[in-house]
Amino acid sequence: MDNSPARGTRDLLPATVAVRDHVLATITAVYHRYGYHRIETPALEGIERLSGGQGGENEKLIYRVLRRGLDEAVAADTQLKDLVDLGLRYDLTVPLTRFYGNNHATLPTPFRSFQVGPVWRAERPQKGRYRQFHQCDIDMIGEESVLAEVELIEATTEALAATGLTGTTVRVSDRRFLTALADAAGVPEAEQGGLFITLDKLDKVGWDGVRAELVSRGLDTGKVDGLQATISGLTGVDPAKLGAALADAVPGLPDEVVADLAQTADALAAVSATRPVSWEFDPTLVRGMGYYTGQIFEVTHPASSGSVAGGGRYDRLVGRSLGREVPACGFSIGFERIVDLIDAAPTGEAVAVLYEADVPLTAVTARARALRAEGVSASPVRRRGKFGAQLGRLKEWGFTSFTQVRADDQGDPELRSLVED
């Protein structure tokens, strides 16, 4: 029998889980200070909701669950929709909108939501990408102003810094800006999605690759030249001059969009004056989810091939549950990538209470009990094999120190550090 986990999933050893718990506790402490309330949603969602056209490419990666009560064999012409009614969630945002639709009457406005949990995507596993992985999301529902965007960015960058991750950059754009850019280039609405997908490849294929693909999509070279000139002119723009630069570069851009992005720039400048926060306006930032309606953002790190966090505004998604638009904005941390990037270790003392076979168990449990009463994690461990080798194993297992219990022990126990030994 093959006892290995499913491809693209992992067994996590205690020492690894201890580090993950430490990172999660650090992030949680920051989000709690910002007033975000922890909620939980089920792993399974209705397949119609998951495949409703708002999840972008992720809808192709849904793990579908067969209906209960199906026969062992079905007719060859049976449609997939007749076999499946549930799926594993591919993110935490779609379940959140259902949650809010069901419970909004009892929730405050704005509602600050905090979720953490596993999600599943049936994609090709590779470094930093798994079929089962954790996301860590904060969302603000019911706040129509840029306060939501600014607070989400401020809270998330503070949380990442608290974990010890440095050298990150926040990239900011706006779906409304991208739409205005496409309109100015004369790209029909039905073809704008393809344009955005192509622009999103700029950092991988360069302008030559982007130009070739846009021309192959039917965009004439003159319009491609105009797009390139506009985007190049906005790349690296001084954040303090962002509003004016946008208004000049894209005359058809609504004043509301210019004002919103200018407010975000001013707010992030204020945050940057109090602690290190690196950010930039990125006119090629797209993000793949179809539900974004306004500002979008990502956090990148030089050691990661993909973003380590991302999000944006999705004012229309909640309305699928309520029948009316509700302003909403969210930011999701790629938990697995953060854990892989930082050199973290769990904090706090973990003591191994070593005892010989001739020691009464009452003495062993009494020593462990006394340590626990002081708030220390303590675990009795039987002495086995060579002493030095056992200490090495204890260190590998996550213990930070040890104490020995002997039959003739008197007085207070002595703790010895495993780090020093």
N, C-alpha and C positions, 0 to 999 in steps of 0.2 A: 504493500500500500504506500502511495506517495503521501508523505506527511508534510511536504513543503506547502507554504501558503500560496494562495492564488497569485499568478503572475501579476506584478504591478502592485502587490500588497506586501506588508512586512510584519514579522513578529518583532516586538520591541522589548528588549531586555530591561531589567529593573534599573540599571544605571542610566540608560537612555531615557526611560520614562521619568526618572528623577529630574533630569535636565529639562525635559519638556514641561514637567509640572512647575519647575522653577520659573521658566520663561513665561508660562501662562499666568502664574501668580503675579509676576511683575507687570504684565500687560493689564491684567484684571484690576490691579490696584490703581493704575493710572486712569482707566476708564471709569472706575467707581468714583474717583475724585471729580470727574466731569459730569457725574449724575446719570450715567447710563445704567439701565436696569437689565439684569440678566434674564433672558427667557429661553425656553427650549421648544423646538418644533420636531415633529416626527421625521425619521429618515425616509419614510415612504410618503409620496404625494400622488394625487390623481394624475394619470398620464395626460389628460387633456390640458391640465394646468401646466405641466412641465413642457409640453410640446406645443404651446400656444403661439409660437412665433416670436417670442421675446428673448429667447436665450441664445440667439446667434448660433455659432458653430457648435456650442455645447449641446444643442438639442439632437445633434447627430450621435452624441456619445452617451445617451441615456441607457442605463441598465433597466430594462423592462421586466416586470414581474407578471407571470401568468396568472390569470384569473383562478380563483379557487374552484374546485369541483370539476375541472376539465377531465375528459377521458384520457386514457393513456395514448390513444391514437386519435387524430382528427382528420377530417377530409382534406385532400390535397389542395383544394381551392379555397380553404378557409383564410379570410383576411386577418392580418395582424391585429387590427383593431378589435376583432372578435375574440382574440386570445389574451389581450393585455388590458388591464385597467389601472395598474399602479406602476410607479417607477421610483428608483432611488434618486434622491435630490442631487443635482449637480452643482448647486450653490445654496446659500442660505437666504438670498434675497427673495426668490419666488415663494418659499414657504412663509417668509415674514409678511408678505403682502396678504396672504390668506389669513394668517394669524391676526393681523390688524383688522381685516374686514370682519372677522368673527368676534373680536373683542374690543373694538374701538370705543364702544359706549362706556367702558369701565377704565379706559386708559387716559392719562393726562395729555394735554396738548401744549407744546409739542411732546411727542413720545420719544424718549431716548432709549433705544433698544440695543442690547449687547447679546450677541450669540457666539458660541463656539461649539464646534462639533465636526464630525466626519461628513464628507461629501464624496460622491463617486462619479467618475467619468471613464468611459470605456475607450481610453486612448492608448497609444503606443507608449509603454513605460520607457523612461530614460532618466538620466541624472536630473534630480530636482522635480520630476513629474511622476506622479503615482496614480494608480487607478482609484485608490482610496487615500484620502488625505484630509487634513483638518483645515478649516477656515476659521477666522476670528474676525467677526464683523461688528461694527457699530453703525447704527442708522438713526436718523432724525426724521420723524414723520409729523407733518402738520406745520412745519416752518417754511414759509414761502420765501423768506429773504436769504441773502448771502450769508447770514449768520450761520446757517447750517453748514455750508461748504467750509467756511473759515474754521469753525469749531471742530469739524471732523478732521481737517488737515492738522490743526494744532494738536488735538488729542492723539492722533495716530503717530505724528512725528515725535511727540513726547514719549509715547509708549515704546516706540522703536529705540529711541535713545536710552530709555531706562533699561532695556535688555542688554545694552552694550554695543548695539549696532551703530557704527559711525560711517561717515562717508556717503550717506544717501542723498539723493536729489529728488525733489518733488517736481513732477512735470504737470502742467495745467493747460487745459484747452477748453473748448466748448462746442458741443454738437451743433448749436445754432450758428456759431462761426463757420463750422465746416459746411453747413447747408448754404449759408450766404456765399461762401467761397465757390461752391459748386454752381450755384445760380449765376454768379458773375461770369463763370467760365462757360455758361450756356449748356451745362449738363442737365438733361431731363431728370426729373425727380426719380423716375423708375430706374435710372442708371447710376444714381448717386451712391448707392450702397457699394457698387463695384469700384467706383472712384475711391471711396474711403478705404476699402480693403487694399487697394493698390498703394495709396499713400502710406498706409501703415507698414509697408515693406521697405520704406526708404532707408532705414538704418541697416537693412540686410543686403539690398541690391543696389543702393545708390540711385542717383538721378537717372543714370543711363538706363538702368533696369526699369525704373518707374516710367520713364518717358516711353520706352518700347512697349510696355504693357498698356499704357493709356492710349497710345496710337492704335494698338491692336484692338482696343475696345471701341474704336471709331472716333476718338477725340482728335480734331485736327491739330497739327503741330503748332499753329499760332496760339490756340487756347492752352496747349500744354506749356508753351513758353510763358504765357501770362500767369498760369498757376505757379510755375517754378519761381518766377520773379516775385510774386506776392509772398509765397512761403519763405523764400530766402531772405526777403526784406524784413520779415517778422521773426526770423530765427535769431535768438540771442538779443532781442530787443531789451532795452533798459526797462525793468519792471516799473519804475517811476513814470515812464512815458508810455506805458502799454495802452492806455485808453486812447490817447491821441494817435498812436501808431496804427491801431486797429481801425479807427474811423477813417484815416487817410488811405489805408491799404485796401479796405473793402467798403466802398461808399454805401452799399446796400445793407450793411450790417445794422440791425435795429439798435437804437440808442440804449435800450434796456440792456442789451448784451454787453455793449461797451461799458456801461456804468457798473454792471455786475462784476465784470472782470477787473475793472479799475478798483472797485471796493476790495476784492479779494487780494489784489496786489498791495494795496495800502495796509490791509490787516496783516498779511504775511510779513511785510516790512517791519511792522510793529513787533511781531513775534520774534523776528530775526534780531531785533535790538536787545532782546532779553536772553536768548540762548541761540546756539548755532542751528540755523535752518537754511538749507540751500534749496532754492527753487527757481524754476524758469517757465516761461510761456513756450509751449511746444505746438506750433501750428500743424504738425503732422500727427499728433496724438489722436487716436480714433477710439480705441477700446471696442471689443467685439460684440458686446451685448446690445441687442436691438432696443432695449427699453430705455436707454439714456435719452434725456430730453434737454439737458442744459450743460452746466460745467462738468467736466470729467477730469480725473487726475490719476496719476500713477507715482509710485515711489520706486526708483531704480537704485541699484548698487553695482559698483564696478565688477564685483566678483560673481554676479548673478547674470545669467544669460537672459532671464526674463524679469519682469517687475516683481518686487517683493510685497507690494500692496497696490490696490487700485480701487477706484470707485467713481461715483458721480451722482448727478441728479436724475431721478426717474419719476417725474410727476404724474405720469399716466398709468403706471403699473398697478398701484393700489386700487385705482378706479375699476379694475377688472373684477374686484370683489365687492365694491360698494356701489358701482353705477354712477360714480361722480369722481372727478379728479381730486386727488389729495397730494399736496406737495410732499416730496420725500427725497432724501439724499442719504447715501451710504458710503462707507469705506471698509474694504476687506483686506486683512493682513494675510499673506501667504505664509501660514504658520510653519510649514515644513521647510521652506526656504530660509526663514529666519533662524530656525534651530540649526540648520546646516551651516549658516554663515558665521554664527557667533561662537566664541570660545567660552561657553557658560558652564558653570558647575552649581549644583544645588547648594544652598546655604543651610546652616544649622548642623548641630552635632548628631552623628549617628554612631552609637556605641555598640560594639560586640561584647557581650558578657561571656567570656571564655570560662569553661568549667571542666574539671576532670571527672571521670566516671565515678569516683568515690565521694564526690561532694553531694550532700543531701539536696534534693530538688527545692526544698523550702528555702535553703540558703541562696540558691541560684535565683529563684523568682523574687526573693526579698531584695537582692541587689538590683535586679532589673526594675522592680517596683519603685525603689528609692530614686533611681535615675529618672524614671518617667514622671515622678512627682515634681521633679525640677524642670519639667518641660523638655526633656531630652528623649530622643528616640533610642530605645534600648532593646536588643534582641539576644537572648541566650543562644550560644553556639558551642557545641561540644568540641573539646580539644581533639584534633586528629592529625596524624602525620607529623612531619617536621615543622617546628614552630615558625621558622622564617617563611616557609612556603605557605603556611596557612595565613600568616599576616598578609602576604602578597595577594592571596585570594580574597581576603576580607576587603582589602583596598579596592580591588577590581569590582567587588560587589557593591561598593558605595559607602562602606563604613569609613568614618573619619578617625575613630579612636577605638581603643579596647580597654577592658579591665578584666582581671583574672579573679576568679573565686576559687579558693582552696579550702579544704576541710578545716585547716587551722587558722583561717583568716580572722583577724581581729581589727576593730577600728574602721575608719572611713576607707572606701575603695579608692585606689589610685587609677587615674585615667592616663593612658599613654597614647600619644598621637600616632596615627598610621602614616601621616604625611612625613613626619620626621624619621620614622622607621622605614 
